[in-house]
Amino acid sequence: MTDPLLAPETTVRDIAARLPGAAQIFRDADISFCCGGALSLADAAAKAGLDLAALTAALQALIDRAGRDAPQATPELIAHILDRYHATHREEMNFLVQLANRVETVHGDHDEAPLGLTEILLALRDDLETHMSKEENLLFPAMLQGAGAVLAEPVRVMAEEHAVTSDLLRRIEHVTHGLTLPEGACGSWTALYTGLRKLCDDVVAHIHLEETVLFPRALAA
């Protein structure tokens, strides 16, 4: 059965923001989910000359896999999120900010230079740090105490913040031309886009795990 997220009228922007791995499928198919993100899945498939059913099946396979390896117990799941995502985001963000600044400084006159990327990454770093700190200091401890349905409002706020994060990821896609390297890109530029691809995919997976597994489970406790 096809997930409602993959309805033909759903925009590719929404799918890329909510489904881990969808961004890479869209990149490989030359489907833009930043500038052309307002296109529906059906229209994007048609524009790219792809069979909608085949594209939908590939995306559905991602849904079937997503969260499959997540720990079943809430304490272990939270520990997994803290280790796999929170710690990893913090470790990678500073390096990517420095690398982006280097590429913009050295290659700023290149036609395909990712101008404005450093500023976006600084905003993303601040956004993630603020959001993760709220989870670590308030939300996750309350979940571990079994607060249950009283967490509905904090969870709603977290979901709103996820939407802001997703918008920053789309801005990264935009200024990097879909994370496409120019011909003859130097090692720093290559390392930057490789790191950004992993970061963006990780952030989407992080959000998906919380919104589809952790939050519903905690609210039902």
N, CA, C and O of each residue as an XYZ file, in Angstrom:
884
protein
N       0.842     -1.195      0.000
C       0.000      0.000      0.000
C       0.882      1.251      0.000
O       1.848      1.334      0.758
N       0.548      2.217     -0.847
C       1.346      3.429     -0.972
C       1.030      4.395      0.160
O      -0.134      4.635      0.483
N       2.086      4.948      0.759
C       1.920      5.904      1.847
C       1.234      7.171      1.339
O       1.498      7.603      0.217
N       0.345      7.784      2.161
C      -0.329      9.025      1.753
C       0.635     10.147      1.385
O       0.286     11.017      0.587
N       1.845     10.143      1.952
C       2.830     11.165      1.615
C       3.127     11.177      0.123
O       3.488     12.215     -0.431
N       2.977     10.024     -0.531
C       3.346      9.892     -1.934
C       2.167     10.043     -2.881
O       2.206      9.561     -4.013
N       1.132     10.704     -2.422
C      -0.001     11.001     -3.310
C       0.505     11.831     -4.489
O       1.401     12.656     -4.307
N      -0.038     11.638     -5.685
C       0.452     12.351     -6.875
C       0.466     13.863     -6.727
O       1.278     14.545     -7.351
N      -0.445     14.396     -5.890
C      -0.522     15.848     -5.749
C       0.446     16.412     -4.710
O       0.585     17.631     -4.611
N       1.120     15.560     -3.931
C       2.087     16.043     -2.945
C       3.267     16.692     -3.654
O       3.739     16.175     -4.666
N       3.746     17.813     -3.141
C       4.875     18.484     -3.790
C       6.173     17.735     -3.515
O       6.337     17.105     -2.470
N       7.085     17.816     -4.472
C       8.390     17.171     -4.274
C       9.136     17.842     -3.121
O       9.947     17.199     -2.454
N       8.870     19.119     -2.882
C       9.482     19.829     -1.758
C       9.127     19.151     -0.436
O       9.997     18.934      0.407
N       7.848     18.818     -0.255
C       7.408     18.190      0.989
C       7.981     16.785      1.137
O       8.374     16.383      2.232
N       8.028     16.048      0.046
C       8.552     14.683      0.108
C      10.038     14.697      0.467
O      10.482     13.916      1.308
N      10.804     15.583     -0.169
C      12.240     15.664      0.110
C      12.511     16.052      1.555
O      13.484     15.594      2.155
N      11.644     16.901      2.117
C      11.848     17.372      3.492
C      11.471     16.324      4.522
O      11.974     16.353      5.644
N      10.585     15.391      4.156
C      10.027     14.472      5.151
C      10.457     13.023      4.994
O      10.228     12.215      5.894
N      11.073     12.679      3.876
C      11.407     11.282      3.631
C      12.907     11.099      3.441
O      13.461     11.591      2.458
N      13.577     10.404      4.355
C      15.013     10.168      4.221
C      15.333      9.425      2.926
O      14.729      8.396      2.624
N      16.280      9.954      2.173
C      16.691      9.322      0.924
C      15.990      9.858     -0.309
O      16.463      9.657     -1.427
N      14.864     10.541     -0.121
C      14.127     11.058     -1.280
C      14.939     12.100     -2.032
O      14.882     12.161     -3.260
N      15.692     12.918     -1.312
C      16.483     13.958     -1.966
C      17.429     13.368     -2.992
O      17.569     13.910     -4.088
N      18.084     12.260     -2.653
C      19.032     11.659     -3.590
C      18.311     11.078     -4.802
O      18.808     11.170     -5.924
N      17.149     10.486     -4.581
C      16.368      9.976     -5.717
C      16.000     11.122     -6.654
O      16.087     10.982     -7.874
N      15.592     12.244     -6.091
C      15.236     13.398     -6.917
C      16.471     13.958     -7.632
O      16.396     14.319     -8.806
N      17.598     14.030     -6.929
C      18.816     14.522     -7.583
C      19.189     13.630     -8.764
O      19.506     14.119     -9.848
N      19.147     12.317     -8.539
C      19.523     11.377     -9.601
C      18.587     11.492    -10.805
O      18.998     11.267    -11.943
N      17.326     11.844    -10.543
C      16.338     11.974    -11.613
C      16.297     13.377    -12.201
O      15.475     13.668    -13.070
N      17.186     14.248    -11.725
C      17.223     15.645    -12.173
C      15.908     16.362    -11.891
O      15.425     17.150    -12.704
N      15.336     16.073    -10.720
C      14.117     16.737    -10.269
C      14.494     17.731     -9.174
O      15.014     17.338     -8.129
N      14.237     19.002     -9.407
C      14.579     20.026     -8.429
C      13.522     20.067     -7.329
O      12.322     20.095     -7.603
N      13.987     20.070     -6.084
C      13.048     20.189     -4.975
C      13.300     21.464     -4.175
O      12.789     21.621     -3.066
N      14.089     22.370     -4.745
C      14.229     23.705     -4.145
C      13.536     24.710     -5.054
O      12.449     25.188     -4.727
N      14.150     25.040     -6.195
C      13.522     25.998     -7.119
C      12.233     25.437     -7.718
O      11.242     26.155     -7.852
N      12.248     24.160     -8.075
C      11.057     23.548     -8.666
C      10.253     22.745     -7.681
O       9.458     21.887     -8.065
N      10.460     23.024     -6.392
C       9.858     22.201     -5.353
C       8.358     22.282     -5.252
O       7.735     21.423     -4.626
N       7.749     23.309     -5.861
C       6.298     23.442     -5.777
C       5.571     22.504     -6.728
O       4.349     22.375     -6.661
N       6.314     21.849     -7.612
C       5.687     20.882     -8.521
C       5.167     19.682     -7.746
O       5.781     19.245     -6.773
N       4.037     19.155     -8.184
C       3.531     17.929     -7.581
C       4.404     16.766     -8.031
O       5.155     16.883     -8.999
N       4.303     15.650     -7.330
C       5.067     14.465     -7.703
C       4.720     14.039     -9.125
O       5.601     13.683     -9.908
N       3.444     14.077     -9.450
C       3.005     13.685    -10.787
C       3.577     14.609    -11.853
O       4.070     14.142    -12.880
N       3.514     15.912    -11.618
C       4.018     16.867    -12.601
C       5.536     16.787    -12.729
O       6.079     16.922    -13.826
N       6.224     16.566    -11.599
C       7.682     16.460    -11.639
C       8.113     15.230    -12.423
O       9.073     15.285    -13.192
N       7.406     14.121    -12.232
C       7.726     12.902    -12.975
C       7.520     13.123    -14.468
O       8.352     12.728    -15.285
N       6.411     13.752    -14.814
C       6.119     14.013    -16.225
C       7.166     14.922    -16.844
O       7.616     14.679    -17.963
N       7.557     15.970    -16.125
C       8.548     16.917    -16.634
C       9.901     16.246    -16.856
O      10.624     16.578    -17.795
N      10.236     15.284    -15.967
C      11.513     14.580    -16.077
C      11.440     13.390    -17.025
O      12.446     12.720    -17.259
N      10.259     13.124    -17.569
C      10.092     11.996    -18.473
C      10.150     10.652    -17.777
O      10.600      9.663    -18.355
N       9.688     10.617    -16.516
C       9.737      9.389    -15.724
C       8.346      8.800    -15.545
O       7.340      9.509    -15.586
N       8.314      7.491    -15.346
C       7.058      6.818    -15.052
C       6.688      7.087    -13.596
O       7.466      6.782    -12.692
N       5.506      7.657    -13.366
C       5.098      8.029    -12.012
C       5.055      6.813    -11.096
O       5.485      6.888     -9.945
N       4.546      5.708    -11.592
C       4.432      4.506    -10.758
C       5.809      4.015    -10.315
O       5.983      3.597     -9.170
N       6.780      4.064    -11.213
C       8.128      3.599    -10.871
C       8.782      4.541     -9.859
O       9.441      4.096     -8.919
N       8.591      5.850    -10.062
C       9.142      6.820     -9.119
C       8.500      6.661     -7.747
O       9.186      6.707     -6.726
N       7.190      6.474     -7.726
C       6.477      6.292     -6.465
C       6.945      5.024     -5.757
O       7.100      5.016     -4.535
N       7.169      3.961     -6.513
C       7.626      2.694     -5.925
C       9.007      2.851     -5.286
O       9.268      2.304     -4.215
N       9.883      3.598     -5.949
C      11.222      3.823     -5.388
C      11.146      4.611     -4.083
O      11.881      4.332     -3.136
N      10.250      5.598     -4.041
C      10.072      6.383     -2.816
C       9.402      5.561     -1.727
O       9.751      5.689     -0.553
N       8.446      4.718     -2.099
C       7.772      3.860     -1.124
C       8.761      2.893     -0.476
O       8.644      2.572      0.707
N       9.728      2.436     -1.255
C      10.749      1.541     -0.698
C      11.538      2.236      0.400
O      11.949      1.599      1.370
N      11.754      3.549      0.251
C      12.433      4.306      1.299
C      11.589      4.352      2.567
O      12.109      4.200      3.672
N      10.285      4.562      2.405
C       9.378      4.591      3.564
C       9.389      3.245      4.278
O       9.399      3.181      5.507
N       9.386      2.176      3.494
C       9.369      0.831      4.079
C      10.626      0.566      4.898
O      10.592     -0.180      5.876
N      11.739      1.182      4.493
C      13.002      0.975      5.211
C      13.188      1.939      6.375
O      13.836      1.601      7.365
N      12.626      3.130      6.260
C      12.862      4.187      7.253
C      12.415      3.757      8.644
O      11.299      3.269      8.822
N      13.266      3.934      9.600
C      12.914      3.623     10.976
C      12.912      2.150     11.318
O      12.629      1.779     12.457
N      13.228      1.290     10.334
C      13.170     -0.151     10.579
C      14.145     -0.590     11.669
O      13.862     -1.510     12.437
N      15.290      0.075     11.724
C      16.318     -0.311     12.692
C      16.285      0.525     13.962
O      17.186      0.421     14.794
N      15.266      1.348     14.119
C      15.170      2.182     15.322
C      14.894      1.308     16.545
O      14.095      0.375     16.469
N      15.550      1.602     17.673
C      15.279      0.837     18.895
C      13.805      0.906     19.267
O      13.156      1.934     19.073
N      13.287     -0.176     19.794
C      11.859     -0.263     20.119
C      11.508      0.419     21.437
O      10.397      0.923     21.597
N      12.439      0.436     22.374
C      12.177      1.070     23.668
C      12.530      2.549     23.605
O      13.549      2.930     23.028
N      11.680      3.382     24.205
C      11.882      4.828     24.120
C      13.233      5.293     24.678
O      13.880      6.110     24.023
N      13.700      4.829     25.841
C      15.010      5.285     26.327
C      16.139      4.995     25.342
O      17.016      5.830     25.121
N      16.103      3.790     24.748
C      17.139      3.437     23.779
C      17.008      4.258     22.499
O      18.012      4.606     21.877
N      15.772      4.567     22.105
C      15.560      5.374     20.908
C      16.094      6.793     21.115
O      16.749      7.347     20.232
N      15.818      7.375     22.269
C      16.323      8.712     22.565
C      17.854      8.705     22.602
O      18.494      9.616     22.077
N      18.433      7.687     23.217
C      19.894      7.580     23.260
C      20.467      7.488     21.850
O      21.517      8.060     21.559
N      19.768      6.765     20.981
C      20.195      6.633     19.584
C      20.148      7.989     18.876
O      21.082      8.340     18.154
N      19.087      8.742     19.071
C      18.957     10.063     18.446
C      20.060     10.998     18.939
O      20.655     11.735     18.153
N      20.325     10.963     20.238
C      21.363     11.831     20.801
C      22.742     11.496     20.234
O      23.522     12.394     19.916
N      23.035     10.226     20.111
C      24.356      9.797     19.647
C      24.487      9.905     18.132
O      25.470     10.447     17.625
N      23.495      9.388     17.413
C      23.599      9.311     15.945
C      23.375     10.657     15.276
O      23.983     10.942     14.245
N      22.512     11.488     15.846
C      22.160     12.739     15.174
C      22.645     13.990     15.909
O      23.359     14.802     15.321
N      22.277     14.162     17.168
C      22.679     15.388     17.862
C      24.204     15.542     17.891
O      24.735     16.585     17.510
N      24.887     14.518     18.337
C      26.348     14.599     18.429
C      26.981     14.747     17.050
O      27.948     15.492     16.887
N      26.446     14.051     16.067
C      27.000     14.100     14.714
C      26.802     15.467     14.079
O      27.719     16.008     13.461
N      25.594     16.033     14.231
C      25.357     17.373     13.677
C      26.354     18.378     14.259
O      26.943     19.173     13.527
N      26.533     18.336     15.562
C      27.448     19.290     16.210
C      28.882     19.097     15.712
O      29.606     20.069     15.498
N      29.280     17.862     15.533
C      30.641     17.571     15.088
C      30.883     18.076     13.668
O      31.968     18.567     13.357
N      29.879     17.956     12.812
C      30.068     18.269     11.401
C      29.838     19.741     11.060
O      30.447     20.254     10.121
N      28.974     20.425     11.801
C      28.577     21.772     11.414
C      29.747     22.750     11.383
O      29.894     23.488     10.408
N      30.577     22.778     12.412
C      31.678     23.737     12.451
C      32.635     23.536     11.287
O      33.091     24.499     10.671
N      32.933     22.286     10.992
C      33.827     21.971      9.875
C      33.233     22.448      8.554
O      33.945     23.016      7.726
N      31.941     22.225      8.350
C      31.305     22.618      7.097
C      31.206     24.134      6.952
O      31.340     24.661      5.848
N      30.974     24.833      8.054
C      30.946     26.299      8.009
C      32.304     26.828      7.563
O      32.372     27.703      6.700
N      33.378     26.311      8.135
C      34.725     26.752      7.774
C      35.038     26.421      6.322
O      35.646     27.221      5.610
N      34.619     25.238      5.889
C      34.892     24.817      4.519
C      34.099     25.665      3.520
O      34.619     26.039      2.469
N      32.855     25.963      3.848
C      32.037     26.805      2.975
C      32.644     28.194      2.839
O      32.687     28.762      1.748
N      33.106     28.725      3.945
C      33.726     30.051      3.916
C      34.974     30.043      3.035
O      35.227     30.998      2.301
N      35.742     28.976      3.111
C      36.952     28.865      2.283
C      36.593     28.819      0.800
O      37.209     29.506     -0.014
N      35.605     28.016      0.458
C      35.210     27.882     -0.953
C      34.655     29.199     -1.483
O      34.977     29.607     -2.599
N      33.819     29.865     -0.681
C      33.266     31.153     -1.122
C      34.366     32.196     -1.292
O      34.321     32.999     -2.224
N      35.348     32.188     -0.402
C      36.423     33.174     -0.468
C      37.323     32.939     -1.678
O      37.680     33.882     -2.384
N      37.686     31.689     -1.912
C      38.627     31.359     -2.989
C      37.949     31.355     -4.355
O      38.546     31.775     -5.346
N      36.703     30.882     -4.413
C      36.039     30.686     -5.710
C      34.818     31.591     -5.896
O      33.934     31.290     -6.697
N      34.775     32.685     -5.161
C      33.610     33.561     -5.205
C      33.297     34.140     -6.571
O      32.161     34.533     -6.834
N      34.312     34.198     -7.462
C      34.083     34.755     -8.793
C      33.688     33.695     -9.817
O      33.490     34.006    -10.992
N      33.573     32.438     -9.370
C      33.157     31.349    -10.266
C      31.654     31.431    -10.492
O      30.899     31.747     -9.573
N      31.221     31.147    -11.719
C      29.795     31.234    -12.057
C      28.934     30.333    -11.188
O      27.771     30.647    -10.936
N      29.488     29.216    -10.724
C      28.714     28.250     -9.942
C      29.079     28.267     -8.465
O      28.762     27.326     -7.738
N      29.731     29.311     -8.023
C      30.108     29.418     -6.603
C      28.853     29.457     -5.730
O      27.869     30.106     -6.085
N      28.885     28.768     -4.593
C      27.719     28.727     -3.691
C      27.635     29.975     -2.816
O      27.781     29.901     -1.596
N      27.403     31.103     -3.446
C      27.407     32.370     -2.707
C      26.267     32.416     -1.695
O      25.119     32.113     -2.020
N      26.596     32.796     -0.478
C      25.613     32.846      0.596
C      25.533     31.572      1.411
O      24.792     31.510      2.392
N      26.284     30.554      1.019
C      26.203     29.260      1.713
C      26.675     29.364      3.156
O      26.050     28.793      4.049
N      27.761     30.077      3.396
C      28.271     30.188      4.767
C      27.217     30.785      5.694
O      27.021     30.308      6.811
N      26.546     31.821      5.227
C      25.505     32.465      6.033
C      24.366     31.490      6.339
O      23.852     31.462      7.457
N      23.977     30.700      5.352
C      22.897     29.727      5.564
C      23.333     28.661      6.561
O      22.551     28.260      7.424
N      24.569     28.202      6.448
C      25.060     27.173      7.368
C      25.163     27.695      8.797
O      24.912     26.958      9.751
N      25.529     28.958      8.942
C      25.553     29.541     10.286
C      24.145     29.581     10.873
O      23.951     29.307     12.057
N      23.166     29.923     10.041
C      21.776     29.938     10.497
C      21.317     28.528     10.851
O      20.611     28.333     11.841
N      21.717     27.543     10.046
C      21.338     26.156     10.323
C      21.998     25.665     11.606
O      21.369     24.968     12.402
N      23.252     26.023     11.805
C      23.935     25.607     13.034
C      23.227     26.161     14.265
O      23.011     25.437     15.237
N      22.868     27.432     14.227
C      22.161     28.033     15.352
C      20.786     27.405     15.545
O      20.354     27.150     16.669
N      20.110     27.162     14.432
C      18.779     26.558     14.478
C      18.832     25.165     15.112
O      18.034     24.843     15.992
N      19.764     24.362     14.661
C      19.884     23.005     15.197
C      20.278     23.022     16.673
O      19.734     22.259     17.471
N      21.222     23.889     17.034
C      21.685     23.925     18.418
C      20.557     24.316     19.365
O      20.386     23.701     20.417
N      19.792     25.332     18.995
C      18.673     25.763     19.831
C      17.639     24.651     19.964
O      17.154     24.368     21.059
N      17.309     24.030     18.844
C      16.296     22.973     18.824
C      16.755     21.755     19.631
O      15.999     21.222     20.443
N      17.983     21.324     19.406
C      18.477     20.134     20.094
C      18.605     20.376     21.592
O      18.368     19.468     22.388
N      18.975     21.580     21.977
C      19.082     21.892     23.405
C      17.727     21.807     24.094
O      17.632     21.324     25.222
N      16.676     22.277     23.419
C      15.324     22.149     23.976
C      14.962     20.689     24.175
O      14.385     20.315     25.196
N      15.300     19.879     23.207
C      14.981     18.455     23.317
C      15.761     17.814     24.458
O      15.204     17.046     25.242
N      17.033     18.126     24.548
C      17.892     17.504     25.552
C      17.542     17.929     26.976
O      17.593     17.120     27.903
N      17.192     19.188     27.139
C      16.969     19.727     28.484
C      15.527     19.664     28.960
O      15.268     19.665     30.163
N      14.581     19.607     28.017
C      13.173     19.650     28.398
C      12.366     18.469     27.862
O      11.804     17.691     28.632
N      12.315     18.343     26.545
C      11.406     17.371     25.937
C      11.788     15.932     26.238
O      10.956     15.153     26.704
N      13.035     15.573     25.978
C      13.436     14.183     26.174
C      13.335     13.742     27.639
O      12.853     12.638     27.893
N      13.767     14.556     28.618
C      13.578     14.146     30.016
C      12.112     13.933     30.364
O      11.783     13.004     31.101
N      11.219     14.785     29.843
C       9.790     14.612     30.112
C       9.277     13.314     29.492
O       8.453     12.625     30.093
N       9.753     12.980     28.303
C       9.363     11.725     27.660
C       9.818     10.527     28.479
O       9.085      9.550     28.632
N      11.023     10.612     28.999
C      11.559      9.501     29.782
C      10.812      9.323     31.100
O      10.830      8.242     31.689
N      10.152     10.391     31.562
C       9.338     10.307     32.766
C       7.901      9.894     32.464
O       7.070      9.820     33.370
N       7.609      9.625     31.193
C       6.280      9.156     30.812
C       5.217     10.232     30.814
O       4.064      9.956     31.145
N       5.581     11.469     30.447
C       4.624     12.581     30.506
C       3.422     12.383     29.582
O       2.335     12.886     29.869
N       3.600     11.666     28.491
C       2.477     11.309     27.630
C       1.799     12.466     26.931
O       2.459     13.342     26.372
N       0.464     12.465     26.965
C      -0.331     13.404     26.169
C      -0.108     14.866     26.538
O      -0.386     15.744     25.721
N       0.385     15.157     27.745
C       0.622     16.559     28.128
C       1.735     17.183     27.288
O       1.940     18.397     27.320
N       2.454     16.340     26.532
C       3.532     16.843     25.689
C       3.036     17.285     24.317
O       3.841     17.663     23.466
N       1.744     17.245     24.089
C       1.207     17.559     22.763
C       1.651     18.934     22.271
O       2.044     19.082     21.114
N       1.592     19.938     23.143
C       1.960     21.295     22.721
C       3.462     21.417     22.471
O       3.845     21.960     21.434
N       4.338     20.940     23.368
C       5.772     20.989     23.064
C       6.133     20.242     21.786
O       6.987     20.695     21.023
N       5.490     19.103     21.547
C       5.758     18.345     20.323
C       5.325     19.141     19.099
O       6.007     19.125     18.075
N       4.191     19.842     19.198
C       3.728     20.673     18.085
C       4.754     21.762     17.778
O       5.033     22.048     16.613
N       5.305     22.361     18.812
C       6.317     23.404     18.624
C       7.564     22.817     17.959
O       8.141     23.432     17.062
N       7.971     21.642     18.396
C       9.130     20.995     17.786
C       8.894     20.740     16.304
O       9.799     20.927     15.490
N       7.693     20.317     15.951
C       7.366     20.059     14.546
C       7.420     21.349     13.726
O       7.863     21.340     12.578
N       6.970     22.457     14.317
C       7.063     23.750     13.626
C       8.521     24.129     13.399
O       8.875     24.657     12.345
N       9.352     23.861     14.377
C      10.772     24.166     14.221
C      11.408     23.267     13.169
O      12.321     23.692     12.460
N      10.938     22.038     13.063
C      11.435     21.145     12.010
C      11.179     21.754     10.633
O      12.007     21.624      9.731
N      10.037     22.418     10.471
C       9.697     23.026      9.183
C      10.688     24.138      8.844
O      11.062     24.305      7.683
N      11.110     24.891      9.845
C      12.108     25.944      9.619
C      13.436     25.316      9.189
O      14.100     25.809      8.276
N      13.809     24.240      9.849
C      15.040     23.537      9.490
C      14.979     23.039      8.054
O      15.951     23.159      7.309
N      13.844     22.482      7.667
C      13.688     21.961      6.307
C      13.839     23.072      5.273
O      14.380     22.847      4.191
N      13.364     24.266      5.605
C      13.501     25.399      4.685
C      14.971     25.769      4.511
O      15.389     26.118      3.407
N      15.747     25.700      5.564
C      17.177     25.976      5.459
C      17.877     24.939      4.586
O      18.799     25.273      3.843
N      17.446     23.691      4.673
C      18.022     22.655      3.806
C      17.716     22.950      2.341
O      18.567     22.749      1.474
N      16.512     23.423      2.068
C      16.165     23.772      0.688
C      17.018     24.937      0.187
O      17.384     24.982     -0.987
N      17.330     25.867      1.069
C      18.182     26.992      0.669
C      19.600     26.514      0.346
O      20.254     27.048     -0.550
N      20.066     25.505      1.081
C      21.373     24.923      0.762
C      21.344     24.301     -0.626
O      22.264     24.500     -1.419
N      20.292     23.549     -0.921
C      20.145     22.951     -2.250
C      20.153     24.024     -3.333
O      20.741     23.839     -4.398
N      19.497     25.144     -3.053
C      19.371     26.205     -4.051
C      20.722     26.840     -4.370
O      21.100     26.931     -5.538
N      21.457     27.280     -3.343
C      22.705     28.012     -3.606
C      23.813     27.094     -4.114
O      24.791     27.570     -4.691
N      23.672     25.777     -3.905
C      24.686     24.830     -4.398
C      24.264     24.184     -5.714
O      24.914     23.258     -6.199
N      23.163     24.684     -6.288
C      22.665     24.132     -7.561
C      22.407     22.631     -7.447
O      22.809     21.842     -8.302
N      21.719     22.264     -6.356
C      21.417     20.850     -6.133
C      22.633     20.035     -5.746
O      22.721     18.846     -6.051
N      23.585     20.692     -5.061
C      24.828     20.037     -4.634
C      25.572     19.439     -5.829
O      26.164     18.365     -5.734
N      25.530     20.150     -6.947
C      26.208     19.729     -8.167
C      27.548     20.427     -8.279
O      27.605     21.656     -8.310
N      28.622     19.664     -8.339
C      29.963     20.232     -8.436
C      30.248     20.696     -9.860
O      29.868     20.025    -10.820
N      30.914     21.839    -10.003
C      31.327     22.259    -11.340
C      32.480     21.401    -11.840
O      33.184     20.766    -11.054
N      32.660     21.390    -13.132
C      33.767     20.626    -13.705
C      35.089     21.162    -13.169
O      35.320     22.371    -13.137
N      35.951     20.239    -12.750
C      37.258     20.624    -12.251
C      37.263     21.182    -10.843
O      38.212     21.860    -10.451
N      36.208     20.906    -10.070
C      36.123     21.420     -8.700
C      37.314     20.942     -7.873
O      37.764     19.804     -8.006
N      37.809     21.827     -7.024
C      38.962     21.496     -6.190
C      38.566     20.536     -5.067
O      37.390     20.220     -4.883
N      39.567     20.085     -4.327
C      39.317     19.139     -3.247
C      38.441     19.704     -2.152
O      37.602     18.989     -1.603
N      38.619     20.981     -1.820
C      37.816     21.599     -0.769
C      36.351     21.681     -1.181
O      35.459     21.396     -0.383
N      36.107     22.071     -2.428
C      34.742     22.172     -2.933
C      34.084     20.795     -2.941
O      32.924     20.645     -2.557
N      34.839     19.798     -3.382
C      34.323     18.425     -3.412
C      34.007     17.928     -2.004
O      32.951     17.340     -1.771
N      34.921     18.164     -1.070
C      34.703     17.740      0.315
C      33.502     18.454      0.919
O      32.740     17.857      1.679
N      33.326     19.737      0.582
C      32.200     20.509      1.101
C      30.876     19.898      0.661
O      29.992     19.685      1.491
N      30.724     19.614     -0.626
C      29.447     19.093     -1.122
C      29.205     17.663     -0.654
O      28.062     17.264     -0.435
N      30.280     16.893     -0.503
C      30.133     15.541      0.048
C      29.629     15.616      1.483
O      28.734     14.867      1.874
N      30.210     16.524      2.263
C      29.778     16.691      3.648
C      28.367     17.232      3.748
O      27.604     16.818      4.621
N      28.009     18.155      2.864
C      26.663     18.728      2.888
C      25.609     17.684      2.526
O      24.525     17.650      3.108
N      25.946     16.833      1.556
C      24.985     15.793      1.176
C      24.684     14.898      2.375
O      23.526     14.569      2.631
N      25.727     14.505      3.109
C      25.524     13.664      4.291
C      24.741     14.413      5.361
O      23.814     13.861      5.953
N      25.110     15.670      5.612
C      24.426     16.454      6.636
C      22.941     16.593      6.315
O      22.092     16.352      7.174
N      22.630     16.979      5.094
C      21.225     17.171      4.721
C      20.435     15.876      4.844
O      19.309     15.874      5.341
N      21.024     14.780      4.393
C      20.343     13.483      4.498
C      20.148     13.095      5.958
O      19.100     12.566      6.330
N      21.164     13.359      6.790
C      21.067     13.033      8.213
C      19.976     13.853      8.906
O      19.221     13.325      9.723
N      19.898     15.134      8.579
C      18.898     15.990      9.228
C      17.488     15.535      8.860
O      16.603     15.500      9.715
N      17.276     15.188      7.593
C      15.950     14.692      7.186
C      15.630     13.383      7.909
O      14.505     13.190      8.370
N      16.614     12.483      8.009
C      16.389     11.217      8.714
C      16.097     11.452     10.195
O      15.253     10.774     10.780
N      16.791     12.404     10.791
C      16.592     12.781     12.193
C      15.151     13.258     12.414
O      14.466     12.795     13.326
N      14.712     14.178     11.577
C      13.356     14.712     11.698
C      12.318     13.619     11.490
O      11.335     13.536     12.226
N      12.539     12.792     10.497
C      11.583     11.716     10.188
C      11.453     10.756     11.364
O      10.345     10.350     11.714
N      12.575     10.392     11.974
C      12.549      9.449     13.094
C      11.783     10.024     14.277
O      11.046      9.303     14.949
N      11.949     11.292     14.529
C      11.235     11.910     15.643
C       9.736     12.019     15.345
O       8.903     11.687     16.188
N       9.407     12.484     14.145
C       8.001     12.766     13.849
C       7.174     11.509     13.592
O       5.971     11.505     13.852
N       7.785     10.458     13.095
C       7.012      9.256     12.767
C       7.132      8.140     13.796
O       6.297      7.237     13.840
N       8.174      8.204     14.626
C       8.376      7.117     15.603
C       8.355      7.655     17.037
O       7.494      7.271     17.829
N       9.293      8.537     17.370
C       9.453      8.958     18.756
C       8.259      9.762     19.273
O       7.713      9.436     20.327
N       7.849     10.798     18.556
C       6.786     11.668     19.044
C       5.461     10.909     19.213
O       4.847     11.016     20.274
N       4.999     10.154     18.222
C       3.753      9.401     18.412
C       3.841      8.412     19.564
O       2.879      8.241     20.313
N       4.991      7.760     19.707
C       5.158      6.784     20.783
C       5.092      7.478     22.143
O       4.447      6.981     23.066
N       5.760      8.632     22.265
C       5.793      9.346     23.541
C       4.402      9.879     23.907
O       4.010      9.823     25.073
N       3.670     10.385     22.943
C       2.353     10.937     23.217
C       1.367      9.847     23.645
O       0.412     10.114     24.374
N       1.605      8.642     23.192
C       0.700      7.545     23.526
C       1.057      6.891     24.862
O       0.327      6.022     25.339
N       2.164      7.299     25.461
C       2.617      6.661     26.699
C       1.650      6.931     27.834
O       1.870      6.472     28.955
